[in-house]
Amino acid sequence: MLQRPTITRRQMLAGTAAALASSMVLAQAAPSSSPASQPATPLEPIIDIHQHTTYLKRSNEALFHHQRKMGITKTVLLPGGSPVDTVSTLKGKANGLYAGAGTTDTCIAIAKQFPGEYYFGANEVPDLPEAHDRIAGYLKQGAVCIGEQKFNLPVESKEMEMIYALAQEFSVPIVMHFQFETFNTGYERFGDVLKKWPKVNFVAHAQTFWANIDAKHPDQKILYPKGPVTPGGISDRYLSDYPNFFGDMSAGSGLNALIRDEDHARGFLERHQEKLIYGSDCPDPAGEGPTCTGASMIAAIRRLSASKVVERKIFFHNAMKIFKLA
């Protein structure tokens, strides 16, 4: 039985730092453990749409080990933008997606080395003058999405409209981190964006998205709510009402949303089985144990899915369809 998370995302990230340091030493001392030399061969493939390079200084070898240990067969690497001092990066505090995530070039290198196993997203700080051309260039190189878009900008801002237009032009989804008054602000108005851009697939992630599955969510400042969930929250309605809105199940926020009320979670997974996509967003180097939210989410989905059909959609089929993975 999984324990309910009692720590915030930032505390969870800090709590893995010592283990990451240890893994870096092991990776340097051990012989090559690249995906090619030690491939994962699970009976049922799992796609992870949310991972990062250099996550809390995690080495590539530790990343590869983490993904293999969880049984991941395809991974989408989501880059941060350029390290800059702008309003959208909270004057530089949010560079590297607040977690040391590598830039797009670091993701491209791995995807080129292991085609068909690793893929990359395109990203840049939206309010940089060169953002449009850089993201377009990455998409022309084969990026399968835009994101992770995690910047302090209103959802209907001209900078974000530029991102939406690029996604429509290149027919790729956008992975967006919603966090109250911090990143992609104005979530309550996002329905207007979904209406305006019906050809763009939006994949929602993080605390404000998951907190608002609950119709009785009491305070938007509470990012990791506990206790029973009442169906019909903003996120629940967006998933039901808009064909172009999807849910990324990664991180502590996603895990908390399931295990805070497992009776609700069973119905939620069944109700939105076409719209939910597995991701880990986990900096843990081990790929197992209590610090690995990715492995814990895999276990929760398996336990709470109403059928094998539902489980396979969340782990594999939805990602293949929305991210158009080969």
C-alpha positions, 0 to 999 in steps of 0.5 A, a space after each residue: 500500500 502506497 503512503 500518501 506523500 507528505 512532502 512538497 515537490 521541492 522537498 522531494 527533489 532536495 531529498 534525492 540529492 544525496 542519492 544522486 551524488 552517490 549514483 554519479 560516483 557509481 556511474 563514473 566507476 562502473 562500465 558503460 550501462 548505456 541503453 544500447 548495451 543493456 536494453 530494457 526488455 519488459 513484456 509490456 512497453 511503457 512510454 515515459 513522456 516526462 524526463 529531463 537531462 542533468 536533472 539535479 545534476 544526475 548523470 546520463 548513465 544514472 538516467 539510463 539506469 533509472 528508466 531501465 529499472 522502471 521498465 521504460 521502453 521509450 522516453 521523451 526528454 523535455 528540455 529547459 530554456 536558455 538560462 536568462 534573467 527575465 520576468 518569465 524565469 522569475 529573474 533567473 530563479 526558474 532557469 533549468 525548470 527549477 531543477 537543473 534540467 538541460 537545454 534542448 541540445 543535451 536532449 538531442 544528443 541522447 535522442 540521436 545516440 539512441 533513436 527509437 528509445 529516446 526522443 526530445 522536445 523543443 523548448 525556449 524561454 517564450 519572451 526571448 526575441 529569438 524564441 520562435 526561431 529556436 523552437 522552430 529549428 528544434 522542431 525541424 530537427 525532429 522534436 516530438 513536442 514543445 515543452 516543458 513550458 514552465 514560465 511565469 507568463 499568463 496563459 493568454 499572453 502574446 508570448 504563449 500565443 506564439 508557442 501555441 501557433 508553433 505547435 499548430 504549425 508543426 502539429 506537435 503537442 505542448 507539455 505545460 506546467 500549471 502552478 498557481 501565480 507562478 507558471 502558466 498563470 490563469 488556469 481558470 481561463 485556460 478553457 478560452 485557450 482550448 477553444 481558440 486553439 482546437 487543433 493544438 493538443 495541450 498536455 497539462 502537468 503539475 500542482 494546479 492541474 492536479 489539485 483542480 480535479 476536485 470540485 471542492 478544492 478550497 484554496 488555489 494556494 494549496 498545491 498538494 491537497 489531501 482527503 476525498 475528491 469531489 468529481 467536477 473540478 476545473 481539470 476534470 471538466 477540461 478533460 471531459 469537455 475539450 478533445 485537445 486537453 490531456 493529462 500528464 500523470 507525472 511527479 508528486 502532484 500526479 501521484 498525490 492526486 491518485 492516492 489521496 482518494 483511491 476510490 475517486 482515482 479508479 473512476 477518474 482513470 476509467 472516465 479519462 482513459 483516452 486522455 491520461 498519459 504516463 510520465 515520471 518527472 522523477 530525479 531519483 537515480 534508482 528507479 525503485 523505492 520510496 524516493 522514486 515517484 515514477 515507479 510509485 505511479 506505475 504501481 498506482 496505475 496498475 492497481 487502480 486501473 479498471 482493466 488492462 485496456 485502461 492501463 495500456 492506454 495510459 502506459 502506451 497507446 495514448 502517448 503513441 497517438 498524441 506524441 506520434 512516436 515511431 
